[in-house]
Amino acid sequence: MVIVGNNLASSIYVRNKAKACSETGIYSEVHEFPESVSENEVLRRIQELNENTRIHGILVQLPLPRHFEDKRLIAAIAVEKDVDGFHLNNVGALVTGNAVFSPCTPYGVMRMLEKSGIQVEGQHAVVVGRSNIVGKPMALMWLEKGATVTICTSKTRDLTGYTRRADILVVATGKPRMITADLVKAGATVIDVGINRMPNGKLAGDVDFDSVKEKAGYITPVPGGVGPMTIAMLLYNTIEAARRAQAEALPRINVGNNT
C-alpha cells in the first residue's frame, strides 16, 4: 500500500487494510510518503514493487495531493498487481465483462447483493455518483447482469424522479445524508458508499440512515456496511493475483504424442 500525505480518512483506510491482511495471514507493507514528496519518487517506488516477486498486489491510496496526477501513478502499477482494479486496462475491460480485477467497492456491492439473494437482472438500478472508482464501474457491472441502469450525479435535474424509481439504489456523492426517505422507493435496496466526518467527529454516509431504514427493504449502514466489503474484495483480488503469479511460475510440461 502506497500512501502520500496525511489525509485522516486515507490513513484509517490503510490501517484497516493492513489489519485485515494481518488477520488473514497476508503479508503487507505500507509505504508512506510526505505530501512534499515528488511524483517521480513515488513512481520509482511503484516500479520497485512491480519487480518485487514477494508482492502480488499494489494499491495507491486515493485521494492524492493536488500536485499528483492520479492516472499516471495508477497506470504505473503492473496490471497483474492492480488489485484495486483502477488500472485503465481493468476499468476498460469491464465494458466487455473481462476485467482481470474488478474495482473493489462495486465488486463488494455485487457480492453483497448476490449473498443477500437480491436479484439484479431486470431491476432498475440507479447509482448517484459518476466516479471512476464507484459510479461508472458499478453501472457496467449491473449492465453485465441484465439490469436497467441509470447514472445520476448530485447535479441531475429531478434527481428525486430517478431515485424514487430505483429498485436498487447506490449512493456515492460525498455529500452527507443527501438521500432522505422521500427520495427512496418503498422496499428498495439502498447501498450507501459515502463516508463523511461530521463536525461532531462522528461518521455519516450519503444516506440519511435513520429515516431511510424505515422505508427501504434493505439498507447498508455507515460505518460497517460497504467499507468491510471493499476490504474483503481487496484481499480476494490479492489472493487471486498470487494464484495467477504462482501458475505463471510453474514449469510447463510438454506432453509428446506417443501414439
C-alpha positions, 0 to 999 in steps of 0.5 A, a space after each residue: 500500500 502506497 500512501 502520500 500525505 496525511 489525509 485522516 480518512 486515507 490513513 484509517 483506510 490503510 490501517 484497516 487494510 493492513 489489519 485485515 491482511 494481518 488477520 488473514 495471514 497476508 503479508 503487507 507493507 505500507 509505504 508512506 510518503 510526505 505530501 512534499 514528496 515528488 511524483 517521480 519518487 513515488 513512481 520509482 517506488 511503484 516500479 520497485 514493487 512491480 519487480 518485487 516477486 514477494 508482492 502480488 498486489 499494489 494499491 495507491 491510496 486515493 485521494 492524492 495531493 493536488 500536485 499528483 496526477 492520479 492516472 499516471 501513478 495508477 497506470 504505473 502499477 503492473 496490471 497483474 498487481 492492480 488489485 484495486 482494479 483502477 488500472 485503465 486496462 481493468 476499468 476498460 475491460 469491464 465494458 466487455 465483462 473481462 476485467 482481470 480485477 474488478 474495482 473493489 467497492 462495486 465488486 463488494 456491492 455485487 457480492 453483497 447483493 448476490 449473498 443477500 439473494 437480491 436479484 439484479 437482472 431486470 431491476 432498475 438500478 440507479 447509482 448517484 455518483 459518476 466516479 471512476 472508482 464507484 459510479 461508472 464501474 458499478 453501472 457496467 457491472 449491473 449492465 453485465 447482469 441484465 439490469 436497467 441502469 441509470 447514472 445520476 450525479 448530485 447535479 441531475 435535474 429531478 434527481 428525486 424522479 430517478 431515485 424514487 424509481 430505483 429498485 436498487 439504489 447506490 449512493 456515492 456523492 460525498 455529500 452527507 445524508 443527501 438521500 432522505 426517505 422521500 427520495 427512496 422507493 418503498 422496499 428498495 435496496 439502498 447501498 450507501 458508499 459515502 463516508 463523511 466526518 461530521 463536525 461532531 467527529 462522528 461518521 455519516 454516509 450519503 444516506 440519511 440512515 435513520 429515516 431511510 431504514 424505515 422505508 427501504 427493504 434493505 439498507 447498508 449502514 455507515 460505518 460497517 456496511 460497504 467499507 468491510 466489503 471493499 476490504 474483503 474484495 481487496 484481499 480476494 483480488 490479492 489472493 487471486 493475483 498470487 494464484 495467477 503469479 504462482 501458475 505463471 511460475 510453474 514449469 510447463 510440461 510438454 506432453 509428446 504424442 506417443 501414439 
